[in-house]
Amino acid sequence: MAENKIKDFVAPAGTCVPWQVKKEEFGQLAGNEEIVKQEWEKLDGLAYAFIWFWVQR
């Protein structure tokens, strides 16, 4: 039987997918991890705002 890799979590307010979860998906990063983290958090914040814009309509 296939192993279920989906983990239950409650994302912190203002995020869709927290950095720690995404970091596990990426695995080992080549280069500066802090730059990737900053860009991920920006993108995630925009995604969160976009979703809430459509929910509130």
Biopython code that builds the backbone (N, CA, C, O; Angstrom):
import numpy as np
from Bio.PDB.StructureBuilder import StructureBuilder

atoms = [
    (1, "MET", "N", (0.843, -1.180, 0.000)),
    (1, "MET", "CA", (0.000, 0.000, 0.000)),
    (1, "MET", "C", (0.888, 1.243, 0.000)),
    (1, "MET", "O", (1.925, 1.272, 0.662)),
    (2, "ALA", "N", (0.486, 2.243, -0.727)),
    (2, "ALA", "CA", (1.280, 3.474, -0.838)),
    (2, "ALA", "C", (1.294, 4.231, 0.487)),
    (2, "ALA", "O", (0.299, 4.292, 1.210)),
    (3, "GLU", "N", (2.444, 4.798, 0.771)),
    (3, "GLU", "CA", (2.595, 5.564, 2.007)),
    (3, "GLU", "C", (2.002, 6.958, 1.815)),
    (3, "GLU", "O", (2.282, 7.633, 0.824)),
    (4, "ASN", "N", (1.189, 7.375, 2.765)),
    (4, "ASN", "CA", (0.566, 8.700, 2.697)),
    (4, "ASN", "C", (1.560, 9.739, 3.190)),
    (4, "ASN", "O", (1.952, 9.720, 4.356)),
    (5, "LYS", "N", (1.975, 10.657, 2.300)),
    (5, "LYS", "CA", (2.974, 11.659, 2.648)),
    (5, "LYS", "C", (2.347, 12.977, 3.072)),
    (5, "LYS", "O", (3.060, 13.920, 3.416)),
    (6, "ILE", "N", (1.020, 13.055, 3.050)),
    (6, "ILE", "CA", (0.350, 14.293, 3.441)),
    (6, "ILE", "C", (0.341, 14.374, 4.969)),
    (6, "ILE", "O", (-0.067, 13.441, 5.661)),
    (7, "LYS", "N", (0.804, 15.516, 5.466)),
    (7, "LYS", "CA", (0.853, 15.722, 6.909)),
    (7, "LYS", "C", (-0.221, 16.733, 7.307)),
    (7, "LYS", "O", (-0.482, 17.693, 6.582)),
    (8, "ASP", "N", (-0.830, 16.510, 8.450)),
    (8, "ASP", "CA", (-1.791, 17.472, 8.961)),
    (8, "ASP", "C", (-1.041, 18.614, 9.608)),
    (8, "ASP", "O", (-0.116, 18.398, 10.391)),
    (9, "PHE", "N", (-1.442, 19.835, 9.279)),
    (9, "PHE", "CA", (-0.848, 20.999, 9.920)),
    (9, "PHE", "C", (-1.825, 22.154, 9.840)),
    (9, "PHE", "O", (-2.698, 22.197, 8.973)),
    (10, "VAL", "N", (-1.663, 23.066, 10.740)),
    (10, "VAL", "CA", (-2.421, 24.308, 10.710)),
    (10, "VAL", "C", (-1.415, 25.404, 10.395)),
    (10, "VAL", "O", (-0.509, 25.681, 11.181)),
    (11, "ALA", "N", (-1.585, 26.012, 9.249)),
    (11, "ALA", "CA", (-0.646, 27.056, 8.826)),
    (11, "ALA", "C", (-0.802, 28.290, 9.705)),
    (11, "ALA", "O", (-1.915, 28.633, 10.101)),
    (12, "PRO", "N", (0.298, 28.954, 10.009)),
    (12, "PRO", "CA", (0.209, 30.205, 10.765)),
    (12, "PRO", "C", (-0.622, 31.238, 9.997)),
    (12, "PRO", "O", (-0.716, 31.191, 8.771)),
    (13, "ALA", "N", (-1.209, 32.152, 10.728)),
    (13, "ALA", "CA", (-2.038, 33.188, 10.106)),
    (13, "ALA", "C", (-1.241, 33.940, 9.044)),
    (13, "ALA", "O", (-0.085, 34.302, 9.261)),
    (14, "GLY", "N", (-1.869, 34.169, 7.899)),
    (14, "GLY", "CA", (-1.222, 34.917, 6.827)),
    (14, "GLY", "C", (-0.370, 34.087, 5.889)),
    (14, "GLY", "O", (0.338, 34.643, 5.048)),
    (15, "THR", "N", (-0.421, 32.760, 6.013)),
    (15, "THR", "CA", (0.353, 31.902, 5.125)),
    (15, "THR", "C", (-0.521, 30.794, 4.564)),
    (15, "THR", "O", (-1.505, 30.386, 5.180)),
    (16, "CYS", "N", (-0.145, 30.317, 3.391)),
    (16, "CYS", "CA", (-0.808, 29.152, 2.804)),
    (16, "CYS", "C", (0.015, 27.895, 3.089)),
    (16, "CYS", "O", (-0.492, 26.908, 3.622)),
    (17, "VAL", "N", (1.287, 27.958, 2.723)),
    (17, "VAL", "CA", (2.221, 26.851, 2.975)),
    (17, "VAL", "C", (3.443, 27.445, 3.664)),
    (17, "VAL", "O", (4.207, 28.176, 3.034)),
    (18, "PRO", "N", (3.643, 27.143, 4.951)),
    (18, "PRO", "CA", (4.782, 27.709, 5.680)),
    (18, "PRO", "C", (6.123, 27.271, 5.086)),
    (18, "PRO", "O", (6.213, 26.234, 4.429)),
    (19, "TRP", "N", (7.138, 28.058, 5.323)),
    (19, "TRP", "CA", (8.471, 27.793, 4.795)),
    (19, "TRP", "C", (8.991, 26.432, 5.233)),
    (19, "TRP", "O", (9.600, 25.724, 4.431)),
    (20, "GLN", "N", (8.767, 26.053, 6.475)),
    (20, "GLN", "CA", (9.292, 24.778, 6.968)),
    (20, "GLN", "C", (8.745, 23.602, 6.174)),
    (20, "GLN", "O", (9.470, 22.643, 5.907)),
    (21, "VAL", "N", (7.476, 23.666, 5.794)),
    (21, "VAL", "CA", (6.873, 22.597, 4.993)),
    (21, "VAL", "C", (7.483, 22.590, 3.592)),
    (21, "VAL", "O", (7.829, 21.533, 3.067)),
    (22, "LYS", "N", (7.611, 23.759, 2.998)),
    (22, "LYS", "CA", (8.165, 23.853, 1.642)),
    (22, "LYS", "C", (9.630, 23.440, 1.625)),
    (22, "LYS", "O", (10.093, 22.823, 0.665)),
    (23, "LYS", "N", (10.356, 23.778, 2.681)),
    (23, "LYS", "CA", (11.770, 23.411, 2.770)),
    (23, "LYS", "C", (11.938, 21.889, 2.760)),
    (23, "LYS", "O", (12.866, 21.367, 2.142)),
    (24, "GLU", "N", (11.046, 21.188, 3.442)),
    (24, "GLU", "CA", (11.094, 19.722, 3.435)),
    (24, "GLU", "C", (10.845, 19.177, 2.029)),
    (24, "GLU", "O", (11.466, 18.193, 1.627)),
    (25, "GLU", "N", (9.937, 19.813, 1.278)),
    (25, "GLU", "CA", (9.655, 19.377, -0.090)),
    (25, "GLU", "C", (10.860, 19.605, -1.008)),
    (25, "GLU", "O", (11.154, 18.768, -1.861)),
    (26, "PHE", "N", (11.555, 20.730, -0.838)),
    (26, "PHE", "CA", (12.704, 21.046, -1.676)),
    (26, "PHE", "C", (13.879, 20.127, -1.401)),
    (26, "PHE", "O", (14.618, 19.771, -2.319)),
    (27, "GLY", "N", (14.058, 19.745, -0.155)),
    (27, "GLY", "CA", (15.234, 18.953, 0.202)),
    (27, "GLY", "C", (16.455, 19.866, 0.303)),
    (27, "GLY", "O", (16.346, 21.009, 0.748)),
    (28, "GLN", "N", (17.607, 19.363, -0.108)),
    (28, "GLN", "CA", (18.849, 20.129, -0.051)),
    (28, "GLN", "C", (18.834, 21.233, -1.105)),
    (28, "GLN", "O", (18.608, 20.967, -2.285)),
    (29, "LEU", "N", (19.074, 22.463, -0.679)),
    (29, "LEU", "CA", (19.113, 23.601, -1.590)),
    (29, "LEU", "C", (20.556, 23.979, -1.908)),
    (29, "LEU", "O", (21.405, 24.061, -1.020)),
    (30, "ALA", "N", (20.810, 24.202, -3.175)),
    (30, "ALA", "CA", (22.123, 24.690, -3.584)),
    (30, "ALA", "C", (22.074, 26.211, -3.571)),
    (30, "ALA", "O", (21.179, 26.801, -4.176)),
    (31, "GLY", "N", (22.998, 26.844, -2.908)),
    (31, "GLY", "CA", (23.005, 28.300, -2.850)),
    (31, "GLY", "C", (22.550, 28.798, -1.489)),
    (31, "GLY", "O", (22.555, 28.064, -0.501)),
    (32, "ASN", "N", (22.159, 30.061, -1.464)),
    (32, "ASN", "CA", (21.792, 30.723, -0.223)),
    (32, "ASN", "C", (20.334, 30.434, 0.132)),
    (32, "ASN", "O", (19.416, 30.917, -0.530)),
    (33, "GLU", "N", (20.136, 29.647, 1.176)),
    (33, "GLU", "CA", (18.796, 29.259, 1.593)),
    (33, "GLU", "C", (17.967, 30.464, 2.053)),
    (33, "GLU", "O", (16.752, 30.488, 1.858)),
    (34, "GLU", "N", (18.607, 31.447, 2.650)),
    (34, "GLU", "CA", (17.896, 32.625, 3.157)),
    (34, "GLU", "C", (17.219, 33.400, 2.011)),
    (34, "GLU", "O", (16.113, 33.913, 2.183)),
    (35, "ILE", "N", (17.862, 33.483, 0.872)),
    (35, "ILE", "CA", (17.264, 34.167, -0.288)),
    (35, "ILE", "C", (16.020, 33.413, -0.756)),
    (35, "ILE", "O", (14.987, 34.021, -1.036)),
    (36, "VAL", "N", (16.126, 32.098, -0.839)),
    (36, "VAL", "CA", (14.983, 31.281, -1.260)),
    (36, "VAL", "C", (13.844, 31.433, -0.256)),
    (36, "VAL", "O", (12.682, 31.546, -0.646)),
    (37, "LYS", "N", (14.173, 31.435, 1.029)),
    (37, "LYS", "CA", (13.156, 31.584, 2.067)),
    (37, "LYS", "C", (12.441, 32.928, 1.942)),
    (37, "LYS", "O", (11.213, 32.982, 2.009)),
    (38, "GLN", "N", (13.188, 33.996, 1.764)),
    (38, "GLN", "CA", (12.577, 35.325, 1.631)),
    (38, "GLN", "C", (11.639, 35.388, 0.433)),
    (38, "GLN", "O", (10.531, 35.914, 0.537)),
    (39, "GLU", "N", (12.077, 34.859, -0.694)),
    (39, "GLU", "CA", (11.242, 34.883, -1.900)),
    (39, "GLU", "C", (10.010, 34.004, -1.735)),
    (39, "GLU", "O", (8.927, 34.359, -2.202)),
    (40, "TRP", "N", (10.167, 32.856, -1.074)),
    (40, "TRP", "CA", (9.014, 31.984, -0.836)),
    (40, "TRP", "C", (7.987, 32.692, 0.047)),
    (40, "TRP", "O", (6.788, 32.634, -0.227)),
    (41, "GLU", "N", (8.446, 33.350, 1.090)),
    (41, "GLU", "CA", (7.523, 34.026, 1.997)),
    (41, "GLU", "C", (6.791, 35.174, 1.290)),
    (41, "GLU", "O", (5.622, 35.427, 1.582)),
    (42, "LYS", "N", (7.462, 35.868, 0.367)),
    (42, "LYS", "CA", (6.790, 36.911, -0.423)),
    (42, "LYS", "C", (5.699, 36.298, -1.297)),
    (42, "LYS", "O", (4.564, 36.773, -1.320)),
    (43, "LEU", "N", (6.061, 35.237, -2.014)),
    (43, "LEU", "CA", (5.112, 34.578, -2.901)),
    (43, "LEU", "C", (3.929, 34.011, -2.121)),
    (43, "LEU", "O", (2.781, 34.130, -2.550)),
    (44, "ASP", "N", (4.208, 33.404, -0.993)),
    (44, "ASP", "CA", (3.158, 32.824, -0.168)),
    (44, "ASP", "C", (2.220, 33.908, 0.367)),
    (44, "ASP", "O", (1.008, 33.704, 0.426)),
    (45, "GLY", "N", (2.771, 35.046, 0.754)),
    (45, "GLY", "CA", (1.946, 36.156, 1.219)),
    (45, "GLY", "C", (1.027, 36.685, 0.131)),
    (45, "GLY", "O", (-0.131, 37.009, 0.396)),
    (46, "LEU", "N", (1.536, 36.775, -1.093)),
    (46, "LEU", "CA", (0.700, 37.206, -2.222)),
    (46, "LEU", "C", (-0.407, 36.192, -2.507)),
    (46, "LEU", "O", (-1.542, 36.573, -2.795)),
    (47, "ALA", "N", (-0.081, 34.916, -2.428)),
    (47, "ALA", "CA", (-1.090, 33.879, -2.643)),
    (47, "ALA", "C", (-2.180, 33.968, -1.583)),
    (47, "ALA", "O", (-3.364, 33.845, -1.897)),
    (48, "TYR", "N", (-1.792, 34.180, -0.342)),
    (48, "TYR", "CA", (-2.757, 34.303, 0.750)),
    (48, "TYR", "C", (-3.677, 35.504, 0.525)),
    (48, "TYR", "O", (-4.892, 35.397, 0.691)),
    (49, "ALA", "N", (-3.100, 36.642, 0.150)),
    (49, "ALA", "CA", (-3.894, 37.848, -0.106)),
    (49, "ALA", "C", (-4.843, 37.632, -1.286)),
    (49, "ALA", "O", (-5.993, 38.068, -1.235)),
    (50, "PHE", "N", (-4.380, 36.968, -2.343)),
    (50, "PHE", "CA", (-5.210, 36.700, -3.505)),
    (50, "PHE", "C", (-6.406, 35.827, -3.140)),
    (50, "PHE", "O", (-7.535, 36.106, -3.543)),
    (51, "ILE", "N", (-6.153, 34.777, -2.380)),
    (51, "ILE", "CA", (-7.241, 33.883, -1.964)),
    (51, "ILE", "C", (-8.267, 34.643, -1.134)),
    (51, "ILE", "O", (-9.468, 34.517, -1.374)),
    (52, "TRP", "N", (-7.820, 35.423, -0.172)),
    (52, "TRP", "CA", (-8.755, 36.157, 0.672)),
    (52, "TRP", "C", (-9.489, 37.251, -0.080)),
    (52, "TRP", "O", (-10.620, 37.586, 0.274)),
    (53, "PHE", "N", (-8.874, 37.814, -1.105)),
    (53, "PHE", "CA", (-9.575, 38.786, -1.928)),
    (53, "PHE", "C", (-10.799, 38.140, -2.558)),
    (53, "PHE", "O", (-11.878, 38.732, -2.561)),
    (54, "TRP", "N", (-10.643, 36.928, -3.093)),
    (54, "TRP", "CA", (-11.764, 36.252, -3.751)),
    (54, "TRP", "C", (-12.755, 35.687, -2.762)),
    (54, "TRP", "O", (-13.943, 35.606, -3.075)),
    (55, "VAL", "N", (-12.319, 35.293, -1.581)),
    (55, "VAL", "CA", (-13.231, 34.776, -0.559)),
    (55, "VAL", "C", (-14.146, 35.882, -0.043)),
    (55, "VAL", "O", (-15.322, 35.641, 0.226)),
    (56, "GLN", "N", (-13.620, 37.070, 0.092)),
    (56, "GLN", "CA", (-14.372, 38.182, 0.672)),
    (56, "GLN", "C", (-15.335, 38.842, -0.311)),
    (56, "GLN", "O", (-16.104, 39.718, 0.086)),
    (57, "ARG", "N", (-15.313, 38.450, -1.569)),
    (57, "ARG", "CA", (-16.189, 39.074, -2.567)),
    (57, "ARG", "C", (-17.604, 38.640, -2.413)),
    (57, "ARG", "O", (-18.468, 39.073, -3.175)),
]
sb = StructureBuilder()
sb.init_structure("model")
sb.init_model(0)
sb.init_chain("A")
sb.init_seg("    ")
for serial, (resi, resn, name, xyz) in enumerate(atoms, 1):
    if name == "N":
        sb.init_residue(resn, " ", resi, " ")
    sb.init_atom(name, np.array(xyz, "f"), 0.0, 1.0, " ", f" {name:<3s}", serial, name[0])
structure = sb.get_structure()
